[in-house]
């Protein structure tokens, strides 16, 4: 059975131990009456996630992320059938053992967009960018008030203040080296946030890894998943992952995204600031994966990643 897990280090060790996880998952599925179905572990992600048969997904959360389990279940229930793009249907959620919780949901058809992007033609990529922008716009248009008891933060400005206070230490711990590290405070001080009082339901990780696509026939998007880290806040916050993982520092594609979303582009410096303040910010990874200027200047980096004039 699953042992209690109370820290991120313990979770990382548990996630890599399929010898412990799989028997527990099979026992749980047996309790649900889901016997005889193929069970396959998804290789990615920080939490244990399994495909069950061809139509279901089971996701496990340790005790210290129990609130995230409740949040994902509530958001899935709230969004079902309401967005421009399908989202998983919540089947059930409950506590398991030793503080672990589970969420069972329907499985979206197709491949993740990240896995097949390189197989799409230029015209197909353009169309997918348009479809993804329309999906994000429909998410941001959702009525979110019923979720405020489980989806936060209650005060966006206070959240940003807290992120700003810990930004240098966060990026030092994630491996950001000089001279980038020492230039973070001055850059953040130069960008006024927040610039509006608009609040929306945020995915927070709106990226190609969480969009699914049907590679047969029309090659259209089939869904959006992973709402565990959902928040309520400034819509610009979701455009961080758009620029980094959907349009991938391509100014033409980002311009297309804004047009399909239905708004004028955000200031690149604002999105760069949100990149540095993002809960899951990983600047060394971004610098490795995306183009960056010869001189370590955040304003130049902002234009490369989030500009639309190229």
ABEGO torsion letter per residue (X at the ends): XBBBBABAAAAAAAAABAAAAAAAAAAAAAAAGBBGBBBBBBABEABBBBBBEAABBBBBBBAAAAAAAAAAAAAAAAABGABABBBBBBABBBBBBGGBBBBBBBBBBEBBAAAAAAABBAAAAAAAAAAAAAAAAAAAABBAAAAAAABOBABAAAAAAAAAAAAAAAAAAAGBBOAAAAAAAAAAAABBOBABABBBBBAGBBBAAABBBBABEAGBBAEBBGAAABBBBBAAAAAAAAAAAAAGGBAAAAAAAAAAAGBBBBBAAAAAAAAAABAABBAAAAAAABBBBABBBAAAAAAAAABAAX
